[in-house]
């Protein structure tokens, strides 16, 4: 009887152990399946996140490229405009274009020397004249006023005769005030030049023609 009881006990224990092992195995399988399923979901989420991130980066790169193109375009346009402004300024300065604007007409009618005309030219420049012409001849920085044997004068090779009329473009009030001030050059002319008539007239619009003489450079060349 003891032997049968012992065998029954051993069999029962073995059966229970088998049941426990099978239960443990099933539980482990279910956990593994859950891990695989969770791993698949996590991987899909990760891939989706990466795709969205790359799309955002591409969009940001495209926006930055567009901003850079706009900046380059604006910068080039600004540089081009600055170059055009400088070119126009040089054209005006060198008398390469006709210009107009407010200013004064200064007339000297009577005996006057070349040095007097040169002094008046400097007086007008000092008073703020931006552009000057004498008897329709544009005067630039390199212009030369010379006397002729017949009493006339030559401006850059072109002969002009009196009355001598300066066209000065600039602020009319400033120019007139500077020219007619007591003790100024025109006052000296009026008081010391017998038979010389001096007249200053303000104008809202005056025109200075193109400088016709061409300058030739024999020795000066642009630096490369």
C-alpha positions in Angstrom: 0.0 0.0 0.0 2.8 2.3 0.9 4.4 1.7 -2.5 1.1 2.5 -4.4 0.7 5.7 -2.3 4.2 6.7 -3.0 3.7 6.1 -6.8 0.5 8.0 -6.7 2.1 10.9 -5.0 5.0 11.0 -7.5 2.6 10.8 -10.4 0.5 13.6 -9.0 3.6 15.8 -8.4 4.8 15.1 -12.0 1.4 15.9 -13.4 1.3 19.2 -11.5 4.8 20.0 -12.6 3.8 19.3 -16.2 0.8 21.5 -15.9 2.9 24.3 -14.4 5.5 24.0 -17.2 2.8 24.1 -19.9 1.2 27.1 -18.3 4.5 28.9 -18.0 5.3 28.1 -21.6 1.9 29.5 -22.8 2.4 32.6 -20.7 5.9 33.1 -22.2 4.5 32.7 -25.7 1.8 35.3 -25.1 4.4 37.7 -23.7 6.6 37.2 -26.7 3.7 37.8 -29.0 2.9 41.0 -27.2 6.5 42.1 -27.4 6.6 41.4 -31.2 3.3 43.3 -31.7 4.5 46.2 -29.6 7.8 46.2 -31.4 6.1 46.4 -34.7 3.9 49.3 -33.5 6.9 51.2 -32.1 8.8 50.7 -35.4 5.9 52.0 -37.4 5.7 55.0 -35.2 9.4 55.6 -35.4 9.4 55.4 -39.2 6.4 57.7 -39.4 8.1 60.2 -37.2 11.3 60.1 -39.3 9.4 60.7 -42.5 7.6 63.7 -41.0 10.8 65.1 -39.6 12.6 64.7 -43.0 9.6 66.5 -44.7 9.8 69.4 -42.2 13.6 69.7 -42.8 13.1 69.7 -46.5 10.5 72.4 -46.2 12.8 74.5 -44.0 15.7 74.1 -46.4 13.4 75.2 -49.3 12.3 78.2 -47.3 15.9 79.1 -46.4 16.9 78.8 -50.1 14.1 81.1 -51.1 15.1 83.6 -48.5 18.7 83.4 -49.7 17.6 83.9 -53.3 15.5 86.9 -52.3 18.4 88.3 -50.3 20.8 87.9 -53.2 18.4 89.5 -55.6 17.8 92.4 -53.3 21.5 92.8 -52.6 22.3 92.7 -56.4 19.5 95.2 -57.1 20.8 97.5 -54.4 24.3 97.3 -55.8 23.1 97.9 -59.3 21.1 100.9 -58.2 24.1 102.3 -56.3 26.2 101.9 -59.5 23.6 103.6 -61.6 23.3 106.5 -59.2 27.1 106.9 -59.1 27.2 106.7 -62.9 24.5 109.4 -63.2 26.3 111.6 -60.7 29.6 111.3 -62.7 27.7 112.1 -65.9 26.4 115.3 -64.3 29.7 116.2 -62.9 31.5 115.7 -66.2 28.8 117.4 -68.3 28.0 114.3 -70.2 24.2 114.9 -69.8 21.9 117.9 -70.0 20.6 118.9 -66.6 17.9 121.3 -65.4 16.8 122.8 -62.1 16.4 126.0 -60.2 19.1 128.5 -59.9 20.2 132.0 -60.9 21.3 133.9 -64.0 24.3 136.2 -63.5 24.9 138.7 -66.3 28.0 140.9 -66.7 27.6 143.4 -69.5 30.6 145.6 -70.1 34.4 145.5 -69.8 35.4 142.5 -67.8 38.7 140.5 -67.7 39.2 136.8 -67.9 40.4 136.8 -64.3 37.1 138.5 -63.3 35.1 135.7 -64.9 37.3 133.1 -63.3 36.8 134.7 -59.9 33.0 134.8 -60.4 33.1 131.2 -61.4 34.8 130.3 -58.1 32.4 132.5 -56.2 29.4 130.6 -57.7 31.0 127.2 -56.8 31.7 128.4 -53.3 28.1 129.5 -53.0 26.8 126.0 -53.8 26.3 126.0 -57.5 26.0 122.4 -58.6 26.2 122.9 -62.4 27.5 125.9 -64.3 27.4 127.2 -67.9 28.7 130.4 -69.4 26.9 131.7 -72.6 25.6 128.3 -73.3 28.9 126.5 -72.8 28.9 123.9 -70.0 31.7 124.4 -67.5 33.2 121.4 -65.8 36.2 120.9 -63.4 38.7 120.7 -66.3 37.3 123.7 -68.2 39.7 126.5 -69.2 38.7 130.1 -69.8 41.3 132.0 -72.0 41.4 135.5 -73.5 41.4 136.2 -77.2 43.3 139.1 -78.9 40.0 140.6 -80.1 38.7 141.0 -76.6 36.5 137.9 -76.5 37.2 134.8 -74.5 37.4 131.1 -75.2 35.9 128.4 -73.1 37.3 124.9 -73.9 38.1 126.1 -77.4 34.7 127.8 -78.0 34.7 131.6 -78.4 32.0 133.6 -76.5 31.3 137.3 -76.4 29.7 139.7 -74.0 27.4 140.1 -72.4 28.6 137.2 -70.3 25.7 135.2 -68.7 26.4 132.5 -66.1 23.8 129.8 -65.6 24.2 128.5 -62.1 22.0 125.6 -60.9 21.5 125.4 -57.2 19.4 126.8 -54.4 18.3 130.2 -55.7 18.0 131.9 -52.3 21.5 130.8 -51.2 23.1 131.7 -54.5 21.5 135.1 -54.7 22.3 135.9 -51.0 25.9 134.9 -51.4 26.4 136.9 -54.7 24.7 140.1 -53.5 26.1 140.3 -50.0 27.7 143.6 -49.0 31.4 143.5 -49.8 30.9 140.5 -52.1 32.6 140.0 -55.5 29.7 141.5 -57.5 29.6 144.5 -55.2 33.3 145.0 -55.9 32.7 144.7 -59.6 29.9 147.2 -59.6 32.0 149.7 -57.6 35.3 149.3 -59.4 34.5 148.4 -63.1 33.6 151.5 -65.0 30.7 150.8 -67.4 30.1 147.2 -66.1 26.5 146.3 -65.5 25.8 143.4 -63.1 22.5 141.6 -62.8 21.3 138.6 -60.8 18.0 136.9 -61.6 16.4 133.9 -59.8 14.8 131.2 -61.9 12.7 128.2 -61.0 14.0 126.3 -64.0 17.3 126.6 -65.8 19.0 124.2 -68.2 22.7 123.5 -68.6 23.7 121.9 -71.9 26.0 119.0 -72.5 29.7 119.7 -72.4 30.8 119.3 -76.0 34.6 119.1 -75.7 36.1 115.7 -75.2 39.0 115.2 -72.8 41.9 113.1 -74.1 44.1 111.3 -71.6 47.6 110.6 -72.9 49.2 109.3 -69.8 46.6 108.5 -67.2 45.1 105.0 -67.5 42.6 103.2 -65.3 44.1 100.9 -62.7 43.2 97.3 -63.4 
